[in-house]
Every structure is written in C-alpha cells, then in structure tokens.
Amino acid sequence: MTYLALYFVGIASIWWIFRVGWLEALKTIISVLLPLGLIILFNAKAGRLLFRNPIVGIISILPTSAFIFKGSQPFVVGINSWLDKHTNDVVDMRDVVDAEVISKEDA
C-alpha cells in the first residue's frame, strides 16, 4: 500500500512539474512536504507520551498539526523566497538582449 501511495505521489509530482514548471512545482512540493515531515517527526517523537491513551492521542493530533503547520510557514516562505532570489540572478546574464516589440499598425 505504501508503494502505491508513493507511485501516486510520483506521478502527481511529474504531472505538476509538467503543468506549472519546475520552480513552481518545487515550491509547492516544499510547502507541502516540509510541514508534513515536521508533523510526522513530532508525532513520532511525542507519540510515546501522547499515545498511551488513544483518546488523548486522537484529540491532540489535530491541534498539534495546526500549530506545527502555522509555525513552519515562515521557514517555508524563507526557502521559497531564497529559491526566487536564486533564480532571478540567472536573468541578469550578459547574453540576454532586451528587445521592444512594435506592432505593424504602429509602425
């Protein structure tokens, strides 16, 4: 079942990269996987304490997930802005020629 989920995620990622481009897909994937990884890591580490009683574990999953998601957003925004800044440096190459387009009607 895990392989089926990973297969679906891989196909969806490839489709998303084809649809919106490599950089936007990478930013979307980072904005989903980073909070997800932090939530899983926290629940795995704190699970020994929280999940001794299943009712406490079920009740505590949603609030901790929301807090971790909101807490990780500045980190995600920082990574995405770094990616934007890093890719915008490539645009300032010397080989790029700036051209102005004039329609036939205006000429």
Backbone bond lengths (Angstrom), bond angles and torsions (degrees), N, CA, C in turn:
res aa  C-N    CA-C-N  psi(-1)  N-CA   C-N-CA  omega(-1)  CA-C   N-CA-C  phi
1 M - - - 1.443 - - 1.536 110.59 -
2 T 1.317 116.41 -35.93 1.460 120.11 178.19 1.523 110.70 -64.88
3 Y 1.330 116.83 -40.55 1.461 120.13 178.65 1.523 111.20 -64.16
4 L 1.310 117.07 -36.75 1.461 120.55 177.69 1.527 110.56 -64.97
5 A 1.332 117.03 -41.82 1.467 120.88 177.66 1.526 110.71 -64.80
6 L 1.331 117.36 -43.77 1.467 120.32 178.25 1.527 111.36 -65.01
7 Y 1.321 117.11 -37.07 1.459 120.98 176.69 1.525 110.07 -62.76
8 F 1.328 116.94 -45.72 1.458 121.11 178.93 1.527 111.09 -62.26
9 V 1.316 117.43 -43.23 1.467 121.25 179.20 1.529 110.38 -64.55
10 G 1.323 117.80 -40.15 1.464 121.01 178.13 1.515 112.39 -63.68
11 I 1.326 116.85 -45.44 1.465 120.49 178.58 1.519 110.52 -64.77
12 A 1.332 117.18 -41.90 1.465 120.64 178.43 1.528 111.14 -63.83
13 S 1.323 117.62 -38.17 1.472 120.87 178.21 1.519 111.25 -66.13
14 I 1.317 116.91 -42.62 1.471 120.27 178.52 1.523 110.15 -63.38
15 W 1.330 116.94 -43.04 1.459 120.07 178.48 1.524 110.77 -63.35
16 W 1.331 117.18 -41.00 1.457 120.74 -179.29 1.524 110.93 -66.61
17 I 1.336 117.38 -38.74 1.465 120.78 176.85 1.527 110.09 -63.54
18 F 1.314 116.91 -41.66 1.464 120.86 177.60 1.516 111.12 -64.99
19 R 1.319 116.89 -36.45 1.458 121.39 -173.96 1.536 112.65 -75.45
20 V 1.329 119.08 -47.20 1.465 121.32 -172.45 1.521 114.25 -113.52
21 G 1.311 118.95 -8.87 1.457 120.63 -178.72 1.519 111.60 103.91
22 W 1.315 114.87 161.11 1.451 121.52 -172.69 1.527 112.66 -65.00
23 L 1.319 117.66 -45.58 1.460 120.73 -174.76 1.528 111.90 -68.83
24 E 1.311 117.72 -46.09 1.467 120.28 179.32 1.521 111.30 -65.29
25 A 1.332 116.80 -38.37 1.462 119.66 177.77 1.523 110.63 -66.10
26 L 1.330 117.76 -39.68 1.458 121.00 178.21 1.527 110.91 -63.65
27 K 1.333 117.15 -41.12 1.465 119.86 178.31 1.523 111.24 -65.78
28 T 1.325 117.62 -38.51 1.464 120.63 178.07 1.511 111.23 -67.23
29 I 1.327 116.60 -43.19 1.461 120.82 -179.86 1.525 110.62 -64.07
30 I 1.336 117.16 -40.84 1.462 120.65 177.65 1.526 110.67 -64.87
31 S 1.339 116.75 -41.09 1.462 119.01 -178.39 1.519 112.47 -69.18
32 V 1.333 117.91 -17.64 1.469 120.74 176.27 1.529 110.89 -94.99
33 L 1.324 116.96 -46.91 1.464 120.12 -172.15 1.522 114.18 -75.55
34 L 1.312 118.76 -32.25 1.464 119.85 -179.30 1.531 112.19 -65.52
35 P 1.342 119.52 -51.18 1.473 117.33 175.90 1.528 112.53 -64.25
36 L 1.342 117.05 -36.23 1.453 120.16 178.74 1.524 110.97 -61.33
37 G 1.325 116.66 -44.29 1.462 120.22 178.34 1.522 112.36 -64.00
38 L 1.328 116.87 -40.50 1.460 119.82 178.30 1.525 111.57 -66.50
39 I 1.326 117.17 -38.53 1.465 120.78 178.38 1.519 110.50 -65.25
40 I 1.329 116.91 -44.86 1.468 120.63 179.16 1.523 110.61 -64.24
41 L 1.338 116.78 -43.01 1.461 120.23 179.19 1.526 111.30 -62.28
42 F 1.319 117.51 -44.73 1.458 120.38 179.72 1.524 111.35 -63.82
43 N 1.334 116.82 -45.07 1.460 119.29 -178.52 1.525 111.84 -68.50
44 A 1.319 117.33 -29.92 1.465 119.29 176.70 1.534 110.59 -71.70
45 K 1.331 116.48 -41.55 1.469 119.43 -179.16 1.528 111.90 -73.55
46 A 1.319 116.58 -41.24 1.460 119.72 -178.08 1.522 111.92 -87.40
47 G 1.301 117.64 -2.79 1.453 121.30 -176.60 1.509 114.17 -62.82
48 R 1.296 116.85 -32.40 1.472 119.66 179.35 1.525 111.12 -62.06
49 L 1.328 115.66 -37.10 1.459 119.61 -179.90 1.531 111.34 -83.80
50 L 1.313 116.56 -44.28 1.456 120.13 -173.58 1.524 113.60 -77.38
51 F 1.327 117.37 -33.50 1.450 119.28 -170.10 1.524 114.01 -98.33
52 R 1.308 117.88 17.26 1.463 118.71 172.77 1.522 109.54 -66.47
53 N 1.300 114.73 -36.99 1.454 120.24 174.01 1.530 106.23 -108.76
54 P 1.333 119.51 116.42 1.471 120.79 -175.82 1.528 113.83 -60.00
55 I 1.309 117.71 -31.45 1.466 119.95 179.91 1.526 110.37 -67.10
56 V 1.317 117.13 -42.55 1.468 120.68 177.74 1.526 109.90 -64.81
57 G 1.320 117.53 -39.24 1.459 120.88 179.02 1.511 112.67 -63.89
58 I 1.322 117.38 -44.62 1.461 121.17 -179.60 1.526 110.80 -66.81
59 I 1.321 116.99 -40.69 1.462 120.26 -179.78 1.530 110.86 -69.00
60 S 1.319 118.13 -33.04 1.460 120.46 -174.51 1.521 113.48 -86.17
61 I 1.325 119.87 -11.83 1.468 120.89 -177.35 1.518 111.38 -65.71
62 L 1.306 117.93 -47.77 1.456 121.01 -175.59 1.532 113.23 -66.09
63 P 1.326 120.74 -47.92 1.473 118.57 179.17 1.529 112.89 -65.09
64 T 1.324 117.45 -40.46 1.469 118.04 179.44 1.516 110.67 -66.77
65 S 1.315 117.49 -36.45 1.465 119.85 177.68 1.520 110.90 -64.73
66 A 1.313 116.97 -41.39 1.466 120.22 178.83 1.523 111.03 -65.18
67 F 1.329 118.05 -43.05 1.468 120.38 178.91 1.519 111.87 -65.42
68 I 1.316 117.22 -41.66 1.464 120.07 179.76 1.521 110.01 -67.29
69 F 1.338 117.75 -40.40 1.464 120.60 178.65 1.521 110.88 -61.66
70 K 1.338 116.95 -48.35 1.466 119.95 179.31 1.525 111.77 -66.46
71 G 1.321 117.14 -34.61 1.458 120.33 179.22 1.509 113.61 -71.62
72 S 1.329 117.48 -26.71 1.456 120.56 -178.78 1.527 112.81 -87.32
73 Q 1.327 118.56 -9.91 1.455 120.59 -177.67 1.535 113.98 -61.97
74 P 1.340 121.18 -39.86 1.473 118.45 175.70 1.533 112.82 -61.64
75 F 1.310 116.84 -35.60 1.467 120.25 177.68 1.525 110.87 -67.51
76 V 1.329 117.01 -41.30 1.468 121.60 178.30 1.526 110.31 -65.04
77 V 1.330 117.02 -42.94 1.459 120.78 178.68 1.529 110.19 -63.93
78 G 1.316 117.12 -38.25 1.469 120.45 177.19 1.519 112.16 -63.53
79 I 1.311 117.68 -42.66 1.462 120.93 178.07 1.525 110.23 -65.38
80 N 1.336 117.05 -43.69 1.462 120.04 -179.64 1.527 111.92 -65.88
81 S 1.322 117.72 -38.17 1.467 119.51 177.55 1.523 110.81 -69.83
82 W 1.334 117.75 -34.44 1.459 119.76 175.43 1.524 110.39 -64.08
83 L 1.338 116.90 -40.86 1.467 120.13 176.99 1.524 110.96 -62.89
84 D 1.329 117.43 -41.96 1.462 120.62 177.98 1.517 111.34 -63.57
85 K 1.330 116.97 -44.37 1.461 120.82 -179.85 1.520 111.07 -65.21
86 H 1.324 115.91 -39.86 1.461 120.31 -178.98 1.522 111.42 -67.77
87 T 1.311 118.61 -37.64 1.460 120.58 -179.88 1.517 112.02 -79.38
88 N 1.332 118.97 -25.90 1.457 120.44 178.02 1.521 111.94 -72.20
89 D 1.325 118.77 -19.90 1.455 120.95 176.81 1.518 111.38 -68.56
90 V 1.318 117.71 -26.94 1.455 121.87 -179.06 1.525 110.39 -70.90
91 V 1.305 118.52 -27.13 1.453 122.29 -177.84 1.528 110.83 -68.47
92 D 1.304 119.26 -25.49 1.467 122.65 -176.80 1.527 112.80 -85.88
93 M 1.321 116.54 35.61 1.465 120.20 179.71 1.531 109.96 -76.22
94 R 1.313 117.26 156.95 1.466 122.19 -179.97 1.526 111.68 -77.46
95 D 1.316 117.73 -20.44 1.460 121.34 -176.91 1.519 113.10 -80.68
96 V 1.313 118.38 -7.68 1.454 121.64 -177.97 1.521 108.98 -81.80
97 V 1.336 115.71 130.16 1.456 121.70 179.45 1.517 108.17 -105.83
98 D 1.323 116.31 128.50 1.450 120.60 178.82 1.523 107.75 -89.39
99 A 1.326 116.27 123.11 1.477 121.20 -178.13 1.514 108.74 -124.89
100 E 1.328 114.49 146.57 1.451 120.28 177.51 1.528 108.10 -108.45
101 V 1.309 115.83 135.05 1.456 121.20 -177.67 1.518 108.63 -98.91
102 I 1.327 114.92 127.58 1.461 121.33 177.94 1.528 107.38 -119.81
103 S 1.308 116.05 129.44 1.456 119.25 179.81 1.513 110.64 -72.32
104 K 1.321 117.06 161.02 1.472 122.13 -178.79 1.528 110.48 -66.60
105 E 1.324 117.33 -30.96 1.457 120.78 -178.02 1.522 111.89 -70.29
106 D 1.357 116.93 -32.22 1.457 120.65 -179.75 1.527 112.61 -79.33
107 A 1.321 117.45 -21.53 1.465 121.07 -174.88 1.482 112.08 -83.11
